Amino acid sequence: MTRHEIATDVADLREDLEYEREELTASIEHDYSTTIVPLDRRRPMWHFIGLWTTFVAGFSYMVLGFEIYGGGFSLAKTVGVTTLGYAIYTAYAVFGSYLGSRTGQTHSLLTRSIFGSGGSGLVSLFVLIAPLGWVGFQAGLLAQLWDNFAGWGHVEALTIILAAAMIFNNLFGFTGISVFARYLVTPILIVWCVYLVLKGFIADGGNLHGSPTGSMPFWVAVAAAIGFSMWGNEPDFWRYGKPTFSWPLPTYLFSAFWFTLFIVAGWMMEALANTSDTAAVFRYTVHFSSSAPSGWR
C-alpha cells in the first residue's frame, strides 16, 4: 500500500468519524423520540451496516452454537439452521424496518396510535423486559470471559456491576461508546472470530466431522436462531433509514454472514472442548485462540 493510499484511507476514516460526531451531537440535541424523524436527518446505508454488525458480531452468539451442537446438529446442519432462522427473521424485519422508515416514528408512538396510551405503555414494557434479560446475559458472559483471561473470580459480583454499568450507559447515553464499539471493538472481535474458525479447520478439522449426540427438534433450533437474531423494536432503529421497502436488505444480508460465523465458532469450540459446560468452553476458547494446545481440556 502506497503512502497516497494510506493517506486517502486515513482521510476517509476522519471524514466518517466527523460525520458520526455530528450525528451524535444532533442525536443528543434532539433524538426525535416524540416527533417524526425528518427526511433530511435520515442516515446513509453504511451507518446501518456498521450498526447492525455490532449487533450480530459478538461472543454471546457462540452460545447458540453451543446449544445447537448439544442438540445433535452437524456443522453443515448448524449453518443451514442458522441461515433459515435468520432468513425468517429478515422476512419479518424488513416489514418492521419499513414501518419505522416510512413513518419516522418510534415503537411507542406507533403503538400509541393503534392501542392508545395504555396499550402503548404495555407494549413498551414488554420491549423493555426482553433487552434487560439480554443485558444480564451479556454481563454474565463478559464476567466469565474476564475471569478466564485474568482469573479474577467473583463472577457473580462482576456480572451485577457490569449489568449496572450497561443499564446506566443506556439511560444516560455515553454516545461515544457506540463509536468506540463500531470502529474498534467490533473489527477486533470479527478478526478474532475469523482467526478462531480458520484455526479450528486447519488445526483440528478432522475432529469436526459427523453429528454429535442430541435430540433437539429441527424447528426448535430454527426458533432459537430467530430468537437470537430478533430485536423486536426494529422500527426504532430504522426510522432513521430511507423510506423504501427493500432498502434495509443489504444490511441484513451483510450481517447474516457475521451472525452465522460466530454461531459456527461456538459449535466448533464446543466440539473441540468436548464439554457442555459453557464456562469451560469459553475457557477452552481463550486457550485455543492463544496457543491451541491439541487435546486441551
Backbone hydrogen bonds in HBPLUS format (Angstrom, degrees):
<---DONOR---> <-ACCEPTOR-->    atom                        ^
c    i                          cat <-CA-CA->   ^        H-A-AA   ^      H-
h    n   atom  resd res      DA  || num        DHA   H-A  angle D-A-AA Bond
n    s   type  num  typ     dist DA aas  dist angle  dist       angle   num
A0006-ILE N   A0002-THR O   2.98 MM   4  6.30 158.9  2.03 151.4 157.4     1
A0007-ALA N   A0003-ARG O   2.81 MM   4  6.01 162.5  1.84 150.5 155.6     2
A0008-THR N   A0004-HIS O   2.89 MM   4  6.09 151.0  1.97 143.0 151.3     3
A0009-ASP N   A0005-GLU O   2.92 MM   4  6.17 157.6  1.98 147.3 152.9     4
A0010-VAL N   A0006-ILE O   2.90 MM   4  6.15 160.4  1.93 153.0 158.4     5
A0011-ALA N   A0007-ALA O   2.91 MM   4  6.09 155.5  1.97 144.0 151.0     6
A0012-ASP N   A0008-THR O   2.89 MM   4  6.16 155.1  1.95 147.5 154.4     7
A0013-LEU N   A0009-ASP O   2.92 MM   4  6.18 156.4  1.98 148.2 154.6     8
A0014-ARG N   A0010-VAL O   2.91 MM   4  6.16 158.6  1.95 149.4 155.2     9
A0015-GLU N   A0011-ALA O   2.92 MM   4  6.15 153.9  1.99 145.5 152.9    10
A0016-ASP N   A0012-ASP O   2.91 MM   4  6.20 154.9  1.98 147.7 154.3    11
A0017-LEU N   A0013-LEU O   2.87 MM   4  6.12 162.2  1.90 152.6 157.5    12
A0018-GLU N   A0014-ARG O   2.84 MM   4  5.99 152.5  1.91 146.2 154.0    13
A0019-TYR N   A0015-GLU O   2.94 MM   4  6.17 152.2  2.02 143.3 150.9    14
A0020-GLU N   A0016-ASP O   2.90 MM   4  6.21 158.1  1.95 148.9 154.9    15
A0021-ARG N   A0017-LEU O   2.83 MM   4  6.06 152.9  1.90 144.3 152.1    16
A0022-GLU N   A0018-GLU O   2.97 MM   4  6.22 158.5  2.02 147.3 152.3    17
A0023-GLU N   A0019-TYR O   2.89 MM   4  6.14 155.7  1.95 149.0 156.3    18
A0024-LEU N   A0020-GLU O   2.80 MM   4  5.98 157.5  1.85 151.2 157.2    19
A0025-THR N   A0021-ARG O   2.95 MM   4  6.13 157.5  2.00 146.2 152.4    20
A0026-ALA N   A0022-GLU O   2.94 MM   4  6.16 158.3  1.99 144.5 150.6    21
A0027-SER N   A0023-GLU O   2.83 MM   4  6.03 149.1  1.92 143.1 152.3    22
A0028-ILE N   A0024-LEU O   2.93 MM   4  6.18 149.6  2.02 145.8 153.4    23
A0029-GLU N   A0025-THR O   3.03 MM   4  6.30 157.3  2.08 147.1 153.2    24
A0030-HIS N   A0026-ALA O   2.87 MM   4  6.05 152.1  1.94 146.6 154.4    25
A0037-VAL N   A0104-GLY O   2.95 MM  67  4.81 157.3  2.00 125.1 131.0    26
A0041-ARG N   A0038-PRO O   2.98 MM   3  5.50 162.4  2.01 117.2 122.3    27
A0042-ARG N   A0039-LEU O   3.30 MM   3  5.43 167.4  2.31 108.3 110.2    28
A0043-ARG N   A0240-TYR O   2.74 MM 197  5.80 157.9  1.78 165.0 169.1    29
A0047-HIS N   A0044-PRO O   3.18 MM   3  5.58 137.4  2.38 105.8 116.7    30
A0048-PHE N   A0045-MET O   2.99 MM   3  5.43 120.6  2.35 108.8 122.1    31
A0049-ILE N   A0045-MET O   3.02 MM   4  6.36 156.4  2.07 153.7 161.3    32
A0050-GLY N   A0046-TRP O   3.00 MM   4  6.08 163.8  2.03 143.9 147.7    33
A0051-LEU N   A0047-HIS O   2.95 MM   4  6.13 156.1  2.01 141.5 149.0    34
A0052-TRP N   A0048-PHE O   2.79 MM   4  5.86 172.3  1.80 151.6 153.9    35
A0053-THR N   A0049-ILE O   3.02 MM   4  6.04 145.0  2.14 139.3 148.7    36
A0054-THR N   A0050-GLY O   3.27 MM   4  6.54 148.2  2.38 141.4 148.1    37
A0054-THR N   A0051-LEU O   3.15 MM   3  5.40 124.4  2.48  99.3 112.3    38
A0055-PHE N   A0052-TRP O   3.04 MM   3  4.91 128.4  2.32  90.6 105.0    39
A0056-VAL N   A0052-TRP O   3.19 MM   4  6.51 146.1  2.31 147.9 154.7    40
A0057-ALA N   A0053-THR O   2.98 MM   4  5.79 137.8  2.16 149.8 158.0    41
A0061-TYR N   A0058-GLY O   3.15 MM   3  5.98 153.8  2.22 120.7 125.4    42
A0062-MET N   A0059-PHE O   3.04 MM   3  5.24 150.2  2.13 104.0 113.2    43
A0063-VAL N   A0060-SER O   3.19 MM   3  5.73 150.8  2.27 109.1 116.3    44
A0064-LEU N   A0061-TYR O   3.25 MM   3  5.51 133.2  2.48 100.9 111.1    45
A0065-GLY N   A0062-MET O   2.94 MM   3  4.98 117.5  2.34  95.7 111.9    46
A0066-PHE N   A0062-MET O   2.95 MM   4  6.43 143.2  2.09 145.3 156.4    47
A0067-GLU N   A0063-VAL O   3.01 MM   4  6.36 158.5  2.05 150.7 155.0    48
A0068-ILE N   A0064-LEU O   2.92 MM   4  6.15 163.1  1.95 152.9 157.2    49
A0069-TYR N   A0065-GLY O   2.98 MM   4  6.03 156.6  2.04 142.2 149.0    50
A0070-GLY N   A0066-PHE O   2.90 MM   4  6.17 161.0  1.94 149.3 154.9    51
A0071-GLY N   A0067-GLU O   2.93 MM   4  6.16 125.7  2.23 136.2 151.0    52
A0071-GLY N   A0068-ILE O   3.09 MM   3  4.89 132.5  2.32  90.1 103.7    53
A0073-PHE N   A0068-ILE O   3.43 MM   5  6.06 165.5  2.45 154.5 154.2    54
A0072-GLY N   A0069-TYR O   3.01 MM   3  5.49 165.6  2.03 115.2 119.3    55
A0216-MET N   A0071-GLY O   2.94 MM 145  4.30 156.3  2.00 118.4 125.5    56
A0078-THR N   A0074-SER O   2.87 MM   4  6.04 144.5  2.00 143.9 154.4    57
A0079-VAL N   A0075-LEU O   3.07 MM   4  6.39 156.2  2.12 149.9 154.5    58
A0080-GLY N   A0076-ALA O   3.04 MM   4  6.35 155.7  2.11 144.2 151.3    59
A0081-VAL N   A0077-LYS O   2.80 MM   4  6.01 162.5  1.83 152.2 156.1    60
A0082-THR N   A0078-THR O   2.94 MM   4  6.05 165.4  1.96 149.9 154.2    61
A0083-THR N   A0079-VAL O   2.91 MM   4  6.02 161.6  1.95 147.7 153.1    62
A0084-LEU N   A0080-GLY O   2.95 MM   4  6.11 162.8  1.98 149.7 154.3    63
A0085-GLY N   A0081-VAL O   2.90 MM   4  6.03 166.9  1.91 151.7 155.8    64
A0086-TYR N   A0082-THR O   2.94 MM   4  6.10 163.4  1.96 150.7 155.1    65
A0087-ALA N   A0083-THR O   2.92 MM   4  6.03 147.2  2.03 141.4 151.0    66
A0088-ILE N   A0084-LEU O   2.95 MM   4  6.22 156.6  2.01 153.1 158.5    67
A0089-TYR N   A0085-GLY O   2.98 MM   4  6.24 157.6  2.03 145.1 151.8    68
A0090-THR N   A0086-TYR O   2.84 MM   4  6.02 156.3  1.90 144.1 150.6    69
A0091-ALA N   A0087-ALA O   3.01 MM   4  6.27 150.5  2.10 143.5 150.9    70
A0092-TYR N   A0088-ILE O   3.27 MM   4  6.66 145.9  2.39 142.6 150.5    71
A0092-TYR N   A0089-TYR O   3.02 MM   3  5.23 123.8  2.34  99.5 113.7    72
A0093-ALA N   A0089-TYR O   2.72 MM   4  5.95 162.8  1.75 153.4 159.5    73
A0094-VAL N   A0090-THR O   2.95 MM   4  5.99 159.3  1.99 155.5 155.6    74
A0095-PHE N   A0092-TYR O   3.13 MM   3  5.65 131.4  2.38 109.4 121.0    75
A0096-GLY N   A0092-TYR O   3.20 MM   4  6.58 160.3  2.24 149.6 155.4    76
A0097-SER N   A0093-ALA O   2.69 MM   4  5.83 157.9  1.73 154.6 161.4    77
A0098-TYR N   A0094-VAL O   2.93 MM   4  5.93 155.4  1.99 134.1 141.1    78
A0099-LEU N   A0095-PHE O   2.91 MM   4  6.09 152.2  1.98 144.5 152.4    79
A0100-GLY N   A0096-GLY O   3.12 MM   4  6.39 155.1  2.19 143.0 148.5    80
A0101-SER N   A0097-SER O   2.87 MM   4  6.15 169.3  1.88 157.0 159.9    81
A0102-ARG N   A0098-TYR O   2.74 MM   4  5.62 155.9  1.80 146.3 153.3    82
A0103-THR N   A0099-LEU O   3.19 MM   4  6.13 157.2  2.25 137.2 142.9    83
A0104-GLY N   A0100-GLY O   2.63 MM   4  5.34 145.7  1.74 143.6 154.8    84
A0110-LEU N   A0106-THR O   3.06 MM   4  6.28 160.3  2.10 150.8 156.2    85
A0111-THR N   A0107-HIS O   3.00 MM   4  6.24 164.1  2.03 152.2 156.1    86
A0112-ARG N   A0108-SER O   2.96 MM   4  6.00 143.8  2.09 138.7 148.8    87
A0113-SER N   A0109-LEU O   3.26 MM   4  6.48 148.2  2.37 143.0 148.9    88
A0114-ILE N   A0111-THR O   3.14 MM   3  5.21 142.8  2.28  97.8 108.6    89
A0115-PHE N   A0111-THR O   2.69 MM   4  5.70 169.1  1.70 164.7 166.7    90
A0116-GLY N   A0112-ARG O   2.93 MM   4  4.40 137.5  2.12 117.6 123.2    91
A0120-SER N   A0116-GLY O   2.90 MM   4  5.98 154.7  1.96 148.0 156.0    92
A0121-GLY N   A0117-SER O   2.93 MM   4  6.10 152.2  2.01 144.2 151.2    93
A0122-LEU N   A0118-GLY O   3.09 MM   4  6.40 152.6  2.16 146.0 153.1    94
A0123-VAL N   A0119-GLY O   2.98 MM   4  6.24 165.2  2.00 152.3 155.8    95
A0124-SER N   A0120-SER O   2.87 MM   4  6.01 160.4  1.90 147.8 153.9    96
A0125-LEU N   A0121-GLY O   2.94 MM   4  6.09 142.2  2.09 138.4 148.4    97
A0126-PHE N   A0122-LEU O   3.13 MM   4  6.51 156.0  2.19 149.2 154.1    98
A0127-VAL N   A0123-VAL O   2.96 MM   4  6.27 154.7  2.02 149.2 157.0    99
A0128-LEU N   A0124-SER O   2.94 MM   4  6.13 135.0  2.15 137.3 149.0   100
A0128-LEU N   A0125-LEU O   3.10 MM   3  5.02 126.6  2.39  91.8 106.0   101
A0129-ILE N   A0125-LEU O   2.96 MM   4  6.25 153.2  2.03 151.0 157.7   102
A0130-ALA N   A0126-PHE O   3.45 MM   4  6.61 171.5  2.45 153.5 152.6   103
A0132-LEU N   A0128-LEU O   3.23 MM   4  6.45 147.4  2.34 146.2 155.5   104
A0132-LEU N   A0129-ILE O   3.10 MM   3  5.17 121.6  2.46  97.3 112.5   105
A0133-GLY N   A0129-ILE O   3.16 MM   4  6.58 151.2  2.25 152.5 159.6   106
A0133-GLY N   A0130-ALA O   3.12 MM   3  5.28 120.0  2.50 100.5 114.3   107
A0134-TRP N   A0130-ALA O   3.12 MM   4  6.48 151.4  2.20 146.4 154.9   108
A0135-VAL N   A0131-PRO O   2.80 MM   4  6.06 149.9  1.89 147.6 155.5   109
A0136-GLY N   A0132-LEU O   3.03 MM   4  6.35 158.1  2.08 147.4 152.3   110
A0137-PHE N   A0133-GLY O   2.96 MM   4  6.22 155.1  2.03 144.7 151.8   111
A0138-GLN N   A0134-TRP O   2.83 MM   4  6.04 164.5  1.85 152.3 156.2   112
A0139-ALA N   A0135-VAL O   2.84 MM   4  5.99 160.0  1.88 150.5 156.4   113
A0140-GLY N   A0136-GLY O   2.96 MM   4  6.10 160.2  2.00 146.0 151.2   114
A0141-LEU N   A0137-PHE O   2.98 MM   4  6.20 156.6  2.03 147.9 154.5   115
A0142-LEU N   A0138-GLN O   2.91 MM   4  6.09 162.3  1.94 150.4 155.2   116
A0143-ALA N   A0139-ALA O   2.95 MM   4  6.14 156.9  2.01 147.1 153.4   117
A0144-GLN N   A0140-GLY O   3.05 MM   4  6.29 153.1  2.12 143.1 150.0   118
A0145-LEU N   A0141-LEU O   2.95 MM   4  6.26 157.1  2.00 150.8 157.1   119
A0146-TRP N   A0142-LEU O   2.93 MM   4  6.18 163.1  1.96 153.0 157.0   120
A0147-ASP N   A0143-ALA O   2.98 MM   4  6.14 153.9  2.04 142.6 150.2   121
A0148-ASN N   A0144-GLN O   2.87 MM   4  6.13 149.6  1.97 145.0 153.7   122
A0149-PHE N   A0145-LEU O   2.89 MM   4  6.16 149.4  1.98 148.3 156.8   123
A0150-ALA N   A0146-TRP O   2.82 MM   4  5.89 175.8  1.82 156.8 158.2   124
A0151-GLY N   A0147-ASP O   2.61 MM   4  4.42 135.3  1.80 121.5 131.8   125
A0158-LEU N   A0154-HIS O   2.96 MM   4  6.18 162.9  1.99 156.5 162.0   126
A0159-THR N   A0155-VAL O   2.87 MM   4  6.03 152.0  1.95 146.5 154.2   127
A0160-ILE N   A0156-GLU O   3.11 MM   4  6.43 158.2  2.16 149.9 154.3   128
A0161-ILE N   A0157-ALA O   3.06 MM   4  6.31 164.4  2.09 151.6 155.7   129
A0162-LEU N   A0158-LEU O   2.85 MM   4  5.99 166.6  1.87 154.5 158.3   130
A0163-ALA N   A0159-THR O   2.89 MM   4  5.99 159.9  1.93 148.3 154.2   131
A0164-ALA N   A0160-ILE O   3.00 MM   4  6.16 158.7  2.05 146.7 152.4   132
A0165-ALA N   A0161-ILE O   2.98 MM   4  6.23 152.8  2.05 145.5 153.2   133
A0166-MET N   A0162-LEU O   2.90 MM   4  6.17 154.8  1.97 149.9 156.4   134
A0167-ILE N   A0163-ALA O   2.99 MM   4  6.22 163.5  2.02 151.9 155.8   135
A0168-PHE N   A0164-ALA O   2.90 MM   4  6.02 158.5  1.95 146.1 152.7   136
A0169-ASN N   A0165-ALA O   2.96 MM   4  6.13 155.4  2.03 144.2 150.4   137
A0170-ASN N   A0166-MET O   3.07 MM   4  6.36 154.9  2.14 146.0 152.3   138
A0171-LEU N   A0167-ILE O   2.94 MM   4  6.18 149.7  2.04 149.1 157.6   139
A0172-PHE N   A0168-PHE O   2.94 MM   4  6.05 163.4  1.97 154.3 158.0   140
A0173-GLY N   A0169-ASN O   2.68 MM   4  5.21 126.7  1.96 136.6 145.9   141
A0177-ILE N   A0174-PHE O   3.03 MM   3  5.93 160.0  2.07 125.9 131.0   142
A0178-SER N   A0175-THR O   3.10 MM   3  5.66 138.9  2.28 111.8 120.7   143
A0180-PHE N   A0176-GLY O   3.04 MM   4  6.32 159.9  2.08 149.3 155.3   144
A0181-ALA N   A0177-ILE O   2.82 MM   4  6.05 156.4  1.88 150.9 156.8   145
A0182-ARG N   A0178-SER O   2.97 MM   4  6.07 154.7  2.04 140.5 147.5   146
A0183-TYR N   A0179-VAL O   2.97 MM   4  6.02 167.5  1.99 155.7 157.9   147
A0184-LEU N   A0180-PHE O   3.05 MM   4  5.57 139.9  2.21 137.1 144.8   148
A0185-VAL N   A0180-PHE O   3.24 MM   5  6.61 161.3  2.28 145.3 150.5   149
A0186-THR N   A0181-ALA O   2.86 MM   5  5.77 166.7  1.88 158.0 159.9   150
A0188-ILE N   A0184-LEU O   3.23 MM   4  6.36 157.5  2.28 147.4 153.8   151
A0189-LEU N   A0185-VAL O   2.95 MM   4  6.23 159.5  1.99 157.1 163.2   152
A0190-ILE N   A0186-THR O   2.94 MM   4  6.15 158.4  1.98 155.6 161.5   153
A0191-VAL N   A0187-PRO O   2.97 MM   4  6.15 166.7  1.98 149.9 153.3   154
A0192-TRP N   A0188-ILE O   2.91 MM   4  6.06 159.5  1.96 148.1 154.4   155
A0193-CYS N   A0189-LEU O   2.89 MM   4  6.08 159.8  1.93 147.2 152.5   156
A0194-VAL N   A0190-ILE O   2.87 MM   4  6.09 164.5  1.89 156.4 160.4   157
A0195-TYR N   A0191-VAL O   2.96 MM   4  6.10 162.2  1.99 147.7 152.9   158
A0196-LEU N   A0192-TRP O   2.85 MM   4  6.06 152.0  1.93 145.0 153.7   159
A0197-VAL N   A0193-CYS O   2.91 MM   4  6.16 162.8  1.94 155.6 158.0   160
A0198-LEU N   A0194-VAL O   2.96 MM   4  6.11 170.5  1.97 153.7 156.8   161
A0199-LYS N   A0195-TYR O   2.87 MM   4  5.91 159.7  1.91 147.0 153.4   162
A0200-GLY N   A0196-LEU O   2.94 MM   4  6.10 146.0  2.06 139.4 149.1   163
A0201-PHE N   A0197-VAL O   3.02 MM   4  6.35 159.1  2.07 153.6 157.7   164
A0202-ILE N   A0198-LEU O   2.91 MM   4  6.09 162.3  1.94 151.6 157.1   165
A0203-ALA N   A0199-LYS O   2.78 MM   4  5.62 165.3  1.80 146.0 151.2   166
A0204-ASP N   A0200-GLY O   2.96 MM   4  5.31 147.0  2.07 127.8 138.3   167
A0207-ASN N   A0204-ASP O   2.97 MM   3  5.61 159.6  2.01 120.3 126.5   168
A0208-LEU N   A0205-GLY O   3.19 MM   3  5.40 163.5  2.21 114.5 115.8   169
A0220-VAL N   A0217-PRO O   3.17 MM   3  5.30 132.0  2.41  99.9 112.9   170
A0221-ALA N   A0217-PRO O   3.20 MM   4  6.58 155.1  2.27 153.1 159.1   171
A0222-VAL N   A0218-PHE O   3.04 MM   4  6.42 154.1  2.11 146.3 154.2   172
A0223-ALA N   A0219-TRP O   2.90 MM   4  5.96 156.5  1.96 136.0 142.4   173
A0224-ALA N   A0220-VAL O   2.93 MM   4  6.17 146.6  2.04 142.1 151.3   174
A0225-ALA N   A0221-ALA O   3.04 MM   4  6.37 151.9  2.12 145.8 152.7   175
A0226-ILE N   A0222-VAL O   2.95 MM   4  6.31 152.9  2.03 148.6 156.4   176
A0227-GLY N   A0223-ALA O   2.85 MM   4  6.07 159.0  1.89 147.2 153.2   177
A0228-PHE N   A0224-ALA O   2.98 MM   4  6.22 154.1  2.05 148.0 153.9   178
A0229-SER N   A0225-ALA O   3.13 MM   4  6.26 144.9  2.26 140.4 149.3   179
A0230-MET N   A0226-ILE O   2.94 MM   4  5.97 139.2  2.11 151.2 161.4   180
A0236-ASP N   A0233-ASN O   2.93 MM   3  5.62 136.4  2.12 119.2 129.7   181
A0237-PHE N   A0234-GLU O   3.09 MM   3  5.37 121.9  2.44 105.9 119.3   182
A0238-TRP N   A0234-GLU O   3.00 MM   4  6.17 174.7  2.01 167.2 168.2   183
A0239-ARG N   A0235-PRO O   3.01 MM   4  5.71 119.3  2.39 142.6 149.0   184
A0241-GLY N   A0238-TRP O   2.87 MM   3  4.91 163.0  1.90 109.9 113.2   185
A0244-THR N   A0242-LYS O   2.71 MM   2  5.69 138.9  1.88 111.6  98.1   186
A0247-TRP N   A0244-THR O   3.18 MM   3  5.34 150.9  2.27 107.3 116.1   187
A0249-LEU N   A0246-SER O   3.13 MM   3  5.59 151.6  2.21 116.0 124.3   188
A0251-THR N   A0248-PRO O   2.99 MM   3  5.48 123.8  2.32 114.0 127.9   189
A0252-TYR N   A0248-PRO O   3.20 MM   4  6.55 158.7  2.25 154.3 160.7   190
A0253-LEU N   A0249-LEU O   2.89 MM   4  6.05 164.4  1.91 163.0 167.5   191
A0254-PHE N   A0250-PRO O   2.93 MM   4  5.96 158.8  1.98 143.7 149.7   192
A0255-SER N   A0251-THR O   2.97 MM   4  6.09 158.6  2.01 146.8 152.9   193
A0256-ALA N   A0252-TYR O   3.00 MM   4  6.07 137.0  2.19 139.1 149.7   194
A0259-PHE N   A0255-SER O   2.99 MM   4  6.20 162.8  2.02 157.9 163.5   195
A0260-THR N   A0256-ALA O   2.99 MM   4  6.13 162.3  2.03 146.6 150.6   196
A0261-LEU N   A0257-PHE O   2.90 MM   4  6.08 154.2  1.96 146.2 154.3   197
A0262-PHE N   A0258-TRP O   3.15 MM   4  6.34 163.5  2.17 154.1 154.7   198
A0263-ILE N   A0259-PHE O   3.33 MM   4  6.55 153.2  2.41 141.7 149.0   199
A0264-VAL N   A0260-THR O   2.87 MM   4  6.07 160.7  1.91 155.5 160.9   200
A0265-ALA N   A0261-LEU O   2.94 MM   4  6.19 151.8  2.02 144.0 152.3   201
A0266-GLY N   A0262-PHE O   3.03 MM   4  6.27 150.8  2.11 139.7 146.7   202
A0267-TRP N   A0263-ILE O   2.99 MM   4  6.32 158.6  2.03 150.7 156.1   203
A0268-MET N   A0264-VAL O   2.93 MM   4  6.16 164.8  1.96 154.0 157.7   204
A0269-MET N   A0265-ALA O   2.94 MM   4  6.12 160.4  1.98 149.7 154.9   205
A0270-GLU N   A0266-GLY O   3.08 MM   4  6.26 160.9  2.12 151.3 155.5   206
A0271-ALA N   A0267-TRP O   3.04 MM   4  6.19 155.9  2.10 147.0 154.3   207
A0272-LEU N   A0268-MET O   2.93 MM   4  6.16 155.5  2.00 150.4 156.5   208
A0273-ALA N   A0269-MET O   2.80 MM   4  5.83 150.5  1.89 142.9 151.8   209
A0274-ASN N   A0270-GLU O   3.00 MM   4  5.90 139.1  2.17 138.3 146.6   210
A0280-ALA N   A0277-ASP O   3.04 MM   3  5.21 114.4  2.49  99.9 115.8   211
A0281-VAL N   A0277-ASP O   2.90 MM   4  6.21 150.4  1.99 154.7 164.2   212
A0282-PHE N   A0278-THR O   3.02 MM   4  6.32 161.8  2.05 154.7 158.7   213
A0283-ARG N   A0279-ALA O   2.94 MM   4  6.15 148.2  2.04 141.4 151.1   214
A0284-TYR N   A0280-ALA O   2.85 MM   4  6.08 152.8  1.92 143.3 150.8   215
A0285-THR N   A0281-VAL O   2.81 MM   4  6.09 151.1  1.89 144.7 153.4   216
A0286-VAL N   A0282-PHE O   2.98 MM   4  6.26 155.3  2.04 147.5 152.1   217
A0287-HIS N   A0283-ARG O   3.16 MM   4  6.47 163.1  2.19 148.6 152.3   218
A0288-PHE N   A0284-TYR O   2.69 MM   4  5.84 162.1  1.72 157.3 163.6   219
A0289-SER N   A0285-THR O   2.92 MM   4  5.98 162.9  1.95 148.9 152.7   220
A0290-SER N   A0287-HIS O   3.21 MM   3  5.24 138.1  2.39  96.0 107.7   221
A0291-SER N   A0287-HIS O   2.79 MM   4  5.84 172.5  1.80 161.1 163.4   222
A0292-ALA N   A0287-HIS O   3.11 MM   5  6.15 154.7  2.18 132.6 135.4   223
A0296-TRP N   A0293-PRO O   3.16 MM   3  5.64 145.7  2.29 142.9 137.5   224
